[in-house]
Amino acid sequence: MKDKTTAKPKTKETGPRDKALLAARLADDKKALGVEILGMGGLTSFTDYFVICSGESTTQVKAIADYLLEKFKEAGFKPLGIEGLAAAKWVLLDFGDVIVHVFERETREFYSLERLWLDAPRVPLE
């Protein structure tokens, strides 16, 4: 009998929306603040979703990003790019159809991606 905790999700069946929702849930697991999913389809040619969240400190930002990377790797998703992990003020995890932005709270307020992409529909967290 197979142990369910070691079973990997079937990545072929996981669409971009499911991947974005997974990223949001994982960020929430690490107590990320203000978790939001923006639907970028039709607004950009480089991704389908942004997942945006924040941490109270660079330590928490790094913990959130590391946890996302670990769990996505377990699910079979490899990042196309990782930026900002060393400084942990703004970490960008590019998974192609989903880009995760993990900000330190003050840095998020400064760059205000949600305001920049005001036309992007918000995806409800399920």
KEPA-283979 format. One record per residue: residue number from 1; residue in one letter; z, y, x of N, C-alpha, C, CB in turn. Coordinates in Angstrom, 2 decimals, always signed. Glycine has a CB too. Layout:
<rs>
+-----+--------+---------+---------+---------+---------+---------+---------+---------+---------+---------+---------+---------+---------+
! num ! residu !     n_z !     n_y !     n_x !    ca_z !    ca_y !    ca_x !     c_z !     c_y !     c_x !    cb_z !    cb_y !    cb_x !
+-----+--------+---------+---------+---------+---------+---------+---------+---------+---------+---------+---------+---------+---------+
! NUM !      A !       Z !       Y !       X !       Z !       Y !       X !       Z !       Y !       X !       Z !       Y !       X !
...
+-----+--------+---------+---------+---------+---------+---------+---------+---------+---------+---------+---------+---------+---------+
</rs>
This chain:
<rs>
+-----+--------+---------+---------+---------+---------+---------+---------+---------+---------+---------+---------+---------+---------+
! num ! residu !     n_z !     n_y !     n_x !    ca_z !    ca_y !    ca_x !     c_z !     c_y !     c_x !    cb_z !    cb_y !    cb_x !
+-----+--------+---------+---------+---------+---------+---------+---------+---------+---------+---------+---------+---------+---------+
!   1 !      M !   +0.00 !   -1.18 !   +0.84 !   +0.00 !   +0.00 !   +0.00 !   +0.00 !   +1.25 !   +0.88 !   +1.22 !   +0.00 !   -0.95 !
!   2 !      K !   -0.86 !   +2.19 !   +0.57 !   -1.03 !   +3.39 !   +1.38 !   +0.06 !   +4.42 !   +1.06 !   -2.41 !   +3.99 !   +1.15 !
!   3 !      D !   +0.62 !   +5.01 !   +2.10 !   +1.61 !   +6.06 !   +1.94 !   +0.90 !   +7.34 !   +1.51 !   +2.43 !   +6.28 !   +3.25 !
!   4 !      K !   +1.28 !   +7.87 !   +0.36 !   +0.60 !   +9.05 !   -0.19 !   +0.79 !  +10.29 !   +0.67 !   +1.11 !   +9.34 !   -1.58 !
!   5 !      T !   +1.88 !  +10.36 !   +1.43 !   +2.12 !  +11.55 !   +2.23 !   +1.16 !  +11.67 !   +3.41 !   +3.54 !  +11.54 !   +2.74 !
!   6 !      T !   +0.54 !  +10.57 !   +3.82 !   -0.40 !  +10.63 !   +4.94 !   -1.85 !  +10.65 !   +4.49 !   -0.16 !   +9.47 !   +5.86 !
!   7 !      A !   -2.09 !  +10.52 !   +3.18 !   -3.46 !  +10.54 !   +2.67 !   -4.02 !  +11.95 !   +2.81 !   -3.52 !  +10.07 !   +1.20 !
!   8 !      K !   -5.24 !  +12.04 !   +3.27 !   -5.90 !  +13.34 !   +3.43 !   -6.74 !  +13.64 !   +2.20 !   -6.77 !  +13.36 !   +4.70 !
!   9 !      P !   -6.75 !  +14.91 !   +1.75 !   -7.61 !  +15.26 !   +0.63 !   -9.07 !  +15.10 !   +1.02 !   -7.33 !  +16.70 !   +0.17 !
!  10 !      K !   -9.91 !  +14.82 !   +0.06 !  -11.34 !  +14.69 !   +0.31 !  -11.94 !  +16.09 !   +0.39 !  -12.04 !  +13.84 !   -0.79 !
!  11 !      T !  -12.33 !  +16.52 !   +1.58 !  -12.81 !  +17.87 !   +1.77 !  -14.15 !  +18.12 !   +1.10 !  -12.92 !  +18.17 !   +3.24 !
!  12 !      K !  -14.97 !  +17.08 !   +0.90 !  -16.27 !  +17.27 !   +0.28 !  -16.12 !  +17.74 !   -1.16 !  -17.07 !  +15.99 !   +0.33 !
!  13 !      E !  -15.00 !  +17.40 !   -1.79 !  -14.77 !  +17.77 !   -3.17 !  -14.02 !  +19.09 !   -3.31 !  -14.01 !  +16.68 !   -3.88 !
!  14 !      T !  -13.60 !  +19.66 !   -2.21 !  -12.83 !  +20.89 !   -2.23 !  -13.78 !  +22.07 !   -2.09 !  -11.77 !  +20.90 !   -1.12 !
!  15 !      G !  -13.90 !  +22.84 !   -3.17 !  -14.76 !  +24.02 !   -3.15 !  -14.02 !  +25.22 !   -2.59 !  -15.28 !  +24.32 !   -4.54 !
!  16 !      P !  -14.73 !  +26.32 !   -2.41 !  -14.12 !  +27.53 !   -1.85 !  -12.93 !  +28.04 !   -2.66 !  -15.16 !  +28.61 !   -1.76 !
!  17 !      R !  -13.04 !  +28.00 !   -3.99 !  -11.93 !  +28.48 !   -4.83 !  -10.68 !  +27.62 !   -4.59 !  -12.32 !  +28.47 !   -6.34 !
!  18 !      D !  -10.86 !  +26.30 !   -4.56 !   -9.74 !  +25.40 !   -4.31 !   -9.12 !  +25.65 !   -2.94 !  -10.19 !  +23.94 !   -4.43 !
!  19 !      K !   -9.98 !  +25.91 !   -1.97 !   -9.50 !  +26.18 !   -0.60 !   -8.70 !  +27.49 !   -0.58 !  -10.70 !  +26.26 !   +0.40 !
!  20 !      A !   -9.17 !  +28.50 !   -1.29 !   -8.46 !  +29.78 !   -1.35 !   -7.11 !  +29.60 !   -2.05 !   -9.30 !  +30.83 !   -2.10 !
!  21 !      L !   -7.10 !  +28.83 !   -3.14 !   -5.83 !  +28.57 !   -3.83 !   -4.86 !  +27.79 !   -2.96 !   -6.10 !  +27.81 !   -5.13 !
!  22 !      L !   -5.38 !  +26.84 !   -2.19 !   -4.54 !  +26.09 !   -1.25 !   -3.93 !  +27.02 !   -0.22 !   -5.36 !  +24.98 !   -0.56 !
!  23 !      A !   -4.73 !  +27.90 !   +0.34 !   -4.23 !  +28.86 !   +1.34 !   -3.13 !  +29.73 !   +0.73 !   -5.38 !  +29.73 !   +1.88 !
!  24 !      A !   -3.33 !  +30.18 !   -0.50 !   -2.33 !  +31.03 !   -1.17 !   -1.03 !  +30.25 !   -1.38 !   -2.88 !  +31.55 !   -2.52 !
!  25 !      R !   -1.14 !  +29.00 !   -1.81 !   +0.06 !  +28.18 !   -2.03 !   +0.80 !  +27.93 !   -0.72 !   -0.32 !  +26.85 !   -2.69 !
!  26 !      L !   +0.05 !  +27.65 !   +0.34 !   +0.67 !  +27.41 !   +1.64 !   +1.37 !  +28.66 !   +2.15 !   -0.38 !  +26.95 !   +2.65 !
!  27 !      A !   +0.75 !  +29.82 !   +1.98 !   +1.38 !  +31.08 !   +2.39 !   +2.67 !  +31.29 !   +1.60 !   +0.41 !  +32.28 !   +2.18 !
!  28 !      D !   +2.62 !  +30.98 !   +0.31 !   +3.80 !  +31.11 !   -0.53 !   +4.91 !  +30.15 !   -0.06 !   +3.45 !  +30.83 !   -2.00 !
!  29 !      D !   +4.54 !  +28.97 !   +0.40 !   +5.52 !  +28.01 !   +0.94 !   +6.33 !  +28.63 !   +2.07 !   +4.81 !  +26.74 !   +1.44 !
!  30 !      K !   +5.70 !  +29.51 !   +2.84 !   +6.37 !  +30.16 !   +3.97 !   +6.92 !  +31.54 !   +3.61 !   +5.40 !  +30.29 !   +5.15 !
!  31 !      K !   +7.05 !  +31.76 !   +2.29 !   +7.66 !  +33.00 !   +1.76 !   +6.85 !  +34.25 !   +2.10 !   +9.06 !  +33.15 !   +2.30 !
!  32 !      A !   +5.52 !  +34.12 !   +2.15 !   +4.67 !  +35.29 !   +2.36 !   +4.84 !  +36.25 !   +1.18 !   +3.18 !  +34.87 !   +2.52 !
!  33 !      L !   +4.67 !  +37.51 !   +1.47 !   +4.80 !  +38.55 !   +0.45 !   +3.42 !  +38.95 !   -0.09 !   +5.53 !  +39.78 !   +1.02 !
!  34 !      G !   +3.36 !  +39.30 !   -1.35 !   +2.16 !  +39.88 !   -1.94 !   +0.91 !  +39.05 !   -1.77 !   +1.92 !  +41.20 !   -1.36 !
!  35 !      V !   +1.00 !  +37.76 !   -2.02 !   -0.16 !  +36.88 !   -1.84 !   -1.20 !  +37.21 !   -2.90 !   +0.26 !  +35.38 !   -1.93 !
!  36 !      E !   -2.42 !  +37.50 !   -2.46 !   -3.53 !  +37.81 !   -3.36 !   -4.78 !  +37.09 !   -2.92 !   -3.77 !  +39.32 !   -3.41 !
!  37 !      I !   -5.61 !  +36.74 !   -3.90 !   -6.93 !  +36.17 !   -3.63 !   -7.96 !  +37.11 !   -4.22 !   -7.07 !  +34.72 !   -4.23 !
!  38 !      L !   -8.91 !  +37.54 !   -3.39 !   -9.99 !  +38.40 !   -3.84 !  -11.29 !  +37.60 !   -3.84 !  -10.12 !  +39.66 !   -2.93 !
!  39 !      G !  -11.99 !  +37.64 !   -4.94 !  -13.30 !  +36.99 !   -5.03 !  -14.35 !  +37.88 !   -4.39 !  -13.66 !  +36.69 !   -6.50 !
!  40 !      M !  -14.92 !  +37.42 !   -3.29 !  -15.86 !  +38.25 !   -2.52 !  -17.32 !  +37.90 !   -2.79 !  -15.57 !  +38.10 !   -1.05 !
!  41 !      G !  -17.55 !  +36.85 !   -3.58 !  -18.92 !  +36.45 !   -3.90 !  -19.66 !  +37.60 !   -4.57 !  -18.93 !  +35.22 !   -4.81 !
!  42 !      G !  -20.86 !  +37.89 !   -4.12 !  -21.64 !  +39.00 !   -4.66 !  -21.34 !  +40.33 !   -3.99 !  -21.39 !  +39.11 !   -6.12 !
!  43 !      L !  -20.22 !  +40.42 !   -3.28 !  -19.87 !  +41.66 !   -2.58 !  -20.16 !  +41.58 !   -1.09 !  -18.41 !  +41.98 !   -2.80 !
!  44 !      T !  -20.12 !  +40.37 !   -0.55 !  -20.39 !  +40.16 !   +0.87 !  -21.29 !  +38.95 !   +1.04 !  -19.08 !  +39.99 !   +1.68 !
!  45 !      S !  -21.90 !  +38.87 !   +2.18 !  -22.73 !  +37.70 !   +2.49 !  -22.01 !  +36.75 !   +3.45 !  -24.07 !  +38.13 !   +3.09 !
!  46 !      F !  -20.79 !  +37.10 !   +3.86 !  -20.13 !  +36.31 !   +4.90 !  -18.99 !  +35.43 !   +4.41 !  -19.61 !  +37.22 !   +5.94 !
!  47 !      T !  -18.54 !  +35.60 !   +3.17 !  -17.46 !  +34.75 !   +2.65 !  -17.42 !  +34.80 !   +1.13 !  -16.10 !  +35.17 !   +3.24 !
!  48 !      D !  -16.74 !  +33.84 !   +0.54 !  -16.57 !  +33.80 !   -0.91 !  -15.23 !  +34.36 !   -1.35 !  -16.72 !  +32.38 !   -1.40 !
!  49 !      Y !  -14.20 !  +34.18 !   -0.52 !  -12.85 !  +34.62 !   -0.89 !  -12.11 !  +35.18 !   +0.31 !  -12.06 !  +33.46 !   -1.49 !
!  50 !      F !  -11.29 !  +36.20 !   +0.03 !  -10.26 !  +36.67 !   +0.94 !   -8.93 !  +36.22 !   +0.37 !  -10.31 !  +38.24 !   +1.13 !
!  51 !      V !   -8.07 !  +35.71 !   +1.21 !   -6.67 !  +35.49 !   +0.84 !   -5.89 !  +36.47 !   +1.71 !   -6.19 !  +33.97 !   +1.06 !
!  52 !      I !   -5.09 !  +37.31 !   +1.06 !   -4.34 !  +38.36 !   +1.77 !   -2.86 !  +38.17 !   +1.48 !   -4.82 !  +39.79 !   +1.34 !
!  53 !      C !   -2.07 !  +38.23 !   +2.54 !   -0.62 !  +38.13 !   +2.37 !   +0.06 !  +38.83 !   +3.54 !   -0.16 !  +36.65 !   +2.28 !
!  54 !      S !   +1.37 !  +38.97 !   +3.45 !   +2.12 !  +39.64 !   +4.52 !   +3.41 !  +38.91 !   +4.83 !   +2.42 !  +41.07 !   +4.14 !
!  55 !      G !   +3.91 !  +39.24 !   +6.01 !   +5.22 !  +38.78 !   +6.44 !   +6.06 !  +39.99 !   +6.80 !   +5.11 !  +37.81 !   +7.64 !
!  56 !      E !   +7.36 !  +39.80 !   +6.82 !   +8.28 !  +40.90 !   +7.13 !   +8.33 !  +41.23 !   +8.63 !   +9.68 !  +40.56 !   +6.64 !
!  57 !      S !   +7.89 !  +40.29 !   +9.46 !   +7.97 !  +40.48 !  +10.91 !   +6.80 !  +39.74 !  +11.57 !   +9.34 !  +39.98 !  +11.47 !
!  58 !      T !   +6.58 !  +40.02 !  +12.84 !   +5.52 !  +39.30 !  +13.56 !   +5.87 !  +37.81 !  +13.66 !   +5.31 !  +39.90 !  +14.96 !
!  59 !      T !   +7.16 !  +37.50 !  +13.72 !   +7.58 !  +36.10 !  +13.77 !   +7.17 !  +35.38 !  +12.48 !   +9.10 !  +35.99 !  +13.98 !
!  60 !      Q !   +7.39 !  +36.01 !  +11.34 !   +7.01 !  +35.40 !  +10.07 !   +5.49 !  +35.33 !   +9.93 !   +7.61 !  +36.18 !   +8.90 !
!  61 !      V !   +4.78 !  +36.36 !  +10.36 !   +3.32 !  +36.36 !  +10.31 !   +2.78 !  +35.16 !  +11.10 !   +2.74 !  +37.69 !  +10.87 !
!  62 !      K !   +3.29 !  +34.98 !  +12.31 !   +2.85 !  +33.86 !  +13.14 !   +3.20 !  +32.52 !  +12.49 !   +3.48 !  +33.95 !  +14.53 !
!  63 !      A !   +4.38 !  +32.43 !  +11.90 !   +4.79 !  +31.18 !  +11.24 !   +3.88 !  +30.86 !  +10.06 !   +6.25 !  +31.29 !  +10.75 !
!  64 !      I !   +3.51 !  +31.86 !   +9.28 !   +2.60 !  +31.65 !   +8.15 !   +1.24 !  +31.18 !   +8.66 !   +2.44 !  +32.95 !   +7.32 !
!  65 !      A !   +0.71 !  +31.88 !   +9.65 !   -0.62 !  +31.53 !  +10.19 !   -0.61 !  +30.13 !  +10.81 !   -1.06 !  +32.57 !  +11.24 !
!  66 !      D !   +0.41 !  +29.82 !  +11.59 !   +0.51 !  +28.49 !  +12.21 !   +0.58 !  +27.40 !  +11.16 !   +1.74 !  +28.42 !  +13.13 !
!  67 !      Y !   +1.35 !  +27.63 !  +10.11 !   +1.50 !  +26.65 !   +9.03 !   +0.16 !  +26.43 !   +8.32 !   +2.58 !  +27.11 !   +8.02 !
!  68 !      L !   -0.55 !  +27.51 !   +8.02 !   -1.87 !  +27.40 !   +7.39 !   -2.82 !  +26.61 !   +8.28 !   -2.44 !  +28.80 !   +7.10 !
!  69 !      L !   -2.85 !  +26.92 !   +9.55 !   -3.72 !  +26.21 !  +10.48 !   -3.39 !  +24.72 !  +10.53 !   -3.62 !  +26.82 !  +11.88 !
!  70 !      E !   -2.10 !  +24.40 !  +10.58 !   -1.67 !  +23.00 !  +10.63 !   -2.10 !  +22.24 !   +9.38 !   -0.15 !  +22.91 !  +10.81 !
!  71 !      K !   -1.81 !  +22.82 !   +8.21 !   -2.11 !  +22.14 !   +6.95 !   -3.61 !  +22.06 !   +6.68 !   -1.41 !  +22.85 !   +5.80 !
!  72 !      F !   -4.36 !  +23.09 !   +7.07 !   -5.81 !  +23.04 !   +6.89 !   -6.42 !  +22.00 !   +7.82 !   -6.44 !  +24.42 !   +7.15 !
!  73 !      K !   -5.87 !  +21.88 !   +9.03 !   -6.36 !  +20.85 !   +9.96 !   -6.12 !  +19.47 !   +9.38 !   -5.66 !  +20.98 !  +11.34 !
!  74 !      E !   -4.93 !  +19.25 !   +8.81 !   -4.62 !  +17.97 !   +8.17 !   -5.58 !  +17.66 !   +7.03 !   -3.18 !  +17.98 !   +7.65 !
!  75 !      A !   -6.05 !  +18.71 !   +6.35 !   -6.98 !  +18.54 !   +5.23 !   -8.43 !  +18.43 !   +5.70 !   -6.84 !  +19.71 !   +4.26 !
!  76 !      G !   -8.65 !  +18.59 !   +7.00 !  -10.00 !  +18.45 !   +7.54 !  -10.79 !  +19.74 !   +7.64 !  -10.76 !  +17.50 !   +6.71 !
!  77 !      F !  -10.12 !  +20.89 !   +7.49 !  -10.79 !  +22.18 !   +7.59 !  -10.54 !  +22.78 !   +8.97 !  -10.30 !  +23.14 !   +6.48 !
!  78 !      K !  -11.62 !  +23.06 !   +9.68 !  -11.50 !  +23.66 !  +11.00 !  -11.88 !  +25.14 !  +10.91 !  -12.40 !  +22.92 !  +12.04 !
!  79 !      P !  -11.10 !  +26.01 !  +11.55 !  -11.44 !  +27.43 !  +11.52 !  -12.68 !  +27.73 !  +12.36 !  -10.25 !  +28.27 !  +12.02 !
!  80 !      L !  -13.49 !  +28.64 !  +11.87 !  -14.63 !  +29.13 !  +12.64 !  -14.17 !  +30.16 !  +13.66 !  -15.71 !  +29.74 !  +11.71 !
!  81 !      G !  -13.07 !  +30.81 !  +13.35 !  -12.53 !  +31.82 !  +14.25 !  -11.09 !  +32.14 !  +13.91 !  -13.37 !  +33.08 !  +14.20 !
!  82 !      I !  -10.34 !  +32.54 !  +14.93 !   -8.94 !  +32.96 !  +14.77 !   -8.78 !  +34.22 !  +15.59 !   -7.92 !  +31.84 !  +15.22 !
!  83 !      E !   -8.27 !  +35.27 !  +14.97 !   -8.07 !  +36.54 !  +15.67 !   -6.65 !  +37.03 !  +15.44 !   -9.09 !  +37.60 !  +15.20 !
!  84 !      G !   -6.05 !  +37.62 !  +16.45 !   -4.78 !  +38.31 !  +16.32 !   -3.53 !  +37.46 !  +16.35 !   -4.80 !  +39.05 !  +15.10 !
!  85 !      L !   -3.65 !  +36.19 !  +16.64 !   -2.48 !  +35.31 !  +16.60 !   -1.42 !  +35.68 !  +17.64 !   -2.91 !  +33.86 !  +16.81 !
!  86 !      A !   -1.85 !  +36.11 !  +18.81 !   -0.89 !  +36.44 !  +19.87 !   -0.01 !  +37.64 !  +19.50 !   -1.65 !  +36.74 !  +21.18 !
!  87 !      A !   -0.62 !  +38.70 !  +18.98 !   +0.14 !  +39.90 !  +18.61 !   +0.82 !  +39.75 !  +17.26 !   -0.77 !  +41.13 !  +18.60 !
!  88 !      A !   +0.21 !  +39.00 !  +16.36 !   +0.75 !  +38.69 !  +15.03 !   +1.06 !  +39.93 !  +14.18 !   +2.01 !  +37.89 !  +15.17 !
!  89 !      K !   +0.25 !  +40.97 !  +14.33 !   +0.33 !  +42.13 !  +13.43 !   -0.65 !  +41.94 !  +12.28 !   +0.02 !  +43.46 !  +14.20 !
!  90 !      W !   -1.82 !  +41.38 !  +12.60 !   -2.84 !  +41.06 !  +11.61 !   -3.57 !  +39.83 !  +12.13 !   -3.84 !  +42.27 !  +11.36 !
!  91 !      V !   -3.32 !  +38.70 !  +11.51 !   -3.97 !  +37.45 !  +11.91 !   -5.08 !  +37.16 !  +10.91 !   -2.95 !  +36.27 !  +11.98 !
!  92 !      L !   -6.27 !  +36.91 !  +11.45 !   -7.42 !  +36.56 !  +10.62 !   -7.80 !  +35.11 !  +10.92 !   -8.63 !  +37.53 !  +10.89 !
!  93 !      L !   -7.83 !  +34.31 !   +9.87 !   -8.22 !  +32.91 !   +9.98 !   -9.52 !  +32.75 !   +9.19 !   -7.10 !  +31.93 !   +9.44 !
!  94 !      D !  -10.60 !  +32.51 !   +9.88 !  -11.93 !  +32.43 !   +9.25 !  -12.30 !  +30.96 !   +9.05 !  -13.00 !  +33.15 !  +10.12 !
!  95 !      F !  -12.34 !  +30.56 !   +7.79 !  -12.76 !  +29.21 !   +7.43 !  -14.14 !  +29.23 !   +6.76 !  -11.73 !  +28.55 !   +6.50 !
!  96 !      G !  -14.92 !  +30.26 !   +7.03 !  -16.27 !  +30.36 !   +6.49 !  -16.27 !  +30.89 !   +5.07 !  -16.96 !  +29.03 !   +6.53 !
!  97 !      D !  -16.10 !  +30.01 !   +4.11 !  -16.12 !  +30.44 !   +2.71 !  -14.80 !  +31.07 !   +2.26 !  -16.45 !  +29.27 !   +1.82 !
!  98 !      V !  -13.77 !  +30.95 !   +3.08 !  -12.47 !  +31.58 !   +2.82 !  -11.98 !  +32.22 !   +4.12 !  -11.43 !  +30.53 !   +2.28 !
!  99 !      I !  -11.61 !  +33.48 !   +4.02 !  -11.01 !  +34.18 !   +5.16 !   -9.60 !  +34.57 !   +4.77 !  -11.86 !  +35.44 !   +5.58 !
! 100 !      V !   -8.64 !  +34.15 !   +5.57 !   -7.23 !  +34.43 !   +5.31 !   -6.78 !  +35.55 !   +6.23 !   -6.34 !  +33.15 !   +5.51 !
! 101 !      H !   -6.18 !  +36.58 !   +5.63 !   -5.61 !  +37.71 !   +6.37 !   -4.10 !  +37.65 !   +6.21 !   -6.18 !  +39.09 !   +5.85 !
! 102 !      V !   -3.39 !  +37.50 !   +7.32 !   -1.93 !  +37.49 !   +7.29 !   -1.47 !  +38.73 !   +8.06 !   -1.33 !  +36.15 !   +7.91 !
! 103 !      F !   -0.87 !  +39.66 !   +7.36 !   -0.48 !  +40.94 !   +7.93 !   +1.03 !  +41.05 !   +8.09 !   -0.99 !  +42.07 !   +7.06 !
! 104 !      E !   +1.43 !  +41.83 !   +9.09 !   +2.78 !  +42.36 !   +9.08 !   +2.76 !  +43.43 !   +7.98 !   +3.23 !  +42.95 !  +10.52 !
! 105 !      R !   +3.86 !  +43.56 !   +7.25 !   +3.89 !  +44.42 !   +6.06 !   +3.34 !  +45.83 !   +6.31 !   +5.30 !  +44.53 !   +5.55 !
! 106 !      E !   +3.80 !  +46.49 !   +7.37 !   +3.36 !  +47.86 !   +7.66 !   +1.87 !  +47.92 !   +7.99 !   +4.17 !  +48.45 !   +8.81 !
! 107 !      T !   +1.38 !  +46.92 !   +8.69 !   -0.04 !  +46.87 !   +9.06 !   -0.88 !  +46.70 !   +7.80 !   -0.31 !  +45.73 !  +10.07 !
! 108 !      R !   -0.43 !  +45.89 !   +6.87 !   -1.16 !  +45.71 !   +5.62 !   -1.24 !  +47.01 !   +4.84 !   -0.49 !  +44.63 !   +4.76 !
! 109 !      E !   -0.14 !  +47.73 !   +4.79 !   -0.13 !  +49.01 !   +4.09 !   -1.10 !  +49.99 !   +4.75 !   +1.29 !  +49.61 !   +4.08 !
! 110 !      F !   -1.16 !  +49.99 !   +6.06 !   -2.04 !  +50.91 !   +6.78 !   -3.52 !  +50.62 !   +6.50 !   -1.78 !  +50.82 !   +8.29 !
! 111 !      Y !   -3.92 !  +49.36 !   +6.60 !   -5.34 !  +49.00 !   +6.43 !   -5.74 !  +48.85 !   +4.97 !   -5.63 !  +47.71 !   +7.16 !
! 112 !      S !   -4.82 !  +48.48 !   +4.12 !   -5.02 !  +48.43 !   +2.67 !   -6.36 !  +47.80 !   +2.26 !   -4.92 !  +49.81 !   +2.10 !
! 113 !      L !   -6.57 !  +46.55 !   +2.65 !   -7.81 !  +45.86 !   +2.30 !   -8.03 !  +45.79 !   +0.80 !   -7.81 !  +44.46 !   +2.88 !
! 114 !      E !   -6.96 !  +45.67 !   +0.04 !   -7.10 !  +45.61 !   -1.41 !   -7.74 !  +46.88 !   -1.96 !   -5.74 !  +45.39 !   -2.06 !
! 115 !      R !   -7.42 !  +48.02 !   -1.38 !   -8.03 !  +49.28 !   -1.81 !   -9.47 !  +49.36 !   -1.34 !   -7.23 !  +50.48 !   -1.28 !
! 116 !      L !   -9.72 !  +48.89 !   -0.12 !  -11.08 !  +48.90 !   +0.43 !  -12.02 !  +48.05 !   -0.43 !  -11.07 !  +48.38 !   +1.88 !
! 117 !      W !  -11.53 !  +46.91 !   -0.90 !  -12.31 !  +45.99 !   -1.72 !  -11.84 !  +46.06 !   -3.17 !  -12.20 !  +44.54 !   -1.19 !
! 118 !      L !  -11.72 !  +47.27 !   -3.70 !  -11.23 !  +47.49 !   -5.05 !  -12.10 !  +46.81 !   -6.11 !  -11.16 !  +48.97 !   -5.33 !
! 119 !      D !  -13.40 !  +46.69 !   -5.84 !  -14.32 !  +46.08 !   -6.79 !  -14.22 !  +44.55 !   -6.82 !  -15.75 !  +46.49 !   -6.47 !
! 120 !      A !  -13.54 !  +43.97 !   -5.87 !  -13.44 !  +42.50 !   -5.80 !  -12.50 !  +42.02 !   -6.90 !  -12.92 !  +42.03 !   -4.39 !
! 121 !      P !  -12.96 !  +41.05 !   -7.68 !  -12.07 !  +40.51 !   -8.72 !  -10.90 !  +39.74 !   -8.11 !  -12.86 !  +39.58 !   -9.67 !
! 122 !      R !   -9.75 !  +39.89 !   -8.73 !   -8.55 !  +39.17 !   -8.28 !   -8.55 !  +37.81 !   -8.97 !   -7.23 !  +39.98 !   -8.61 !
! 123 !      V !   -8.28 !  +36.79 !   -8.18 !   -8.21 !  +35.43 !   -8.69 !   -6.74 !  +35.13 !   -8.99 !   -8.81 !  +34.39 !   -7.67 !
! 124 !      P !   -6.44 !  +34.73 !  -10.23 !   -5.04 !  +34.43 !  -10.55 !   -4.54 !  +33.23 !   -9.75 !   -4.88 !  +34.16 !  -12.04 !
! 125 !      L !   -3.31 !  +33.34 !   -9.28 !   -2.68 !  +32.24 !   -8.56 !   -2.20 !  +31.23 !   -9.58 !   -1.50 !  +32.74 !   -7.66 !
! 126 !      E !   -2.64 !  +30.00 !   -9.41 !   -2.30 !  +28.96 !  -10.40 !   -1.05 !  +28.23 !  -10.01 !   -3.44 !  +27.96 !  -10.57 !
+-----+--------+---------+---------+---------+---------+---------+---------+---------+---------+---------+---------+---------+---------+
</rs>
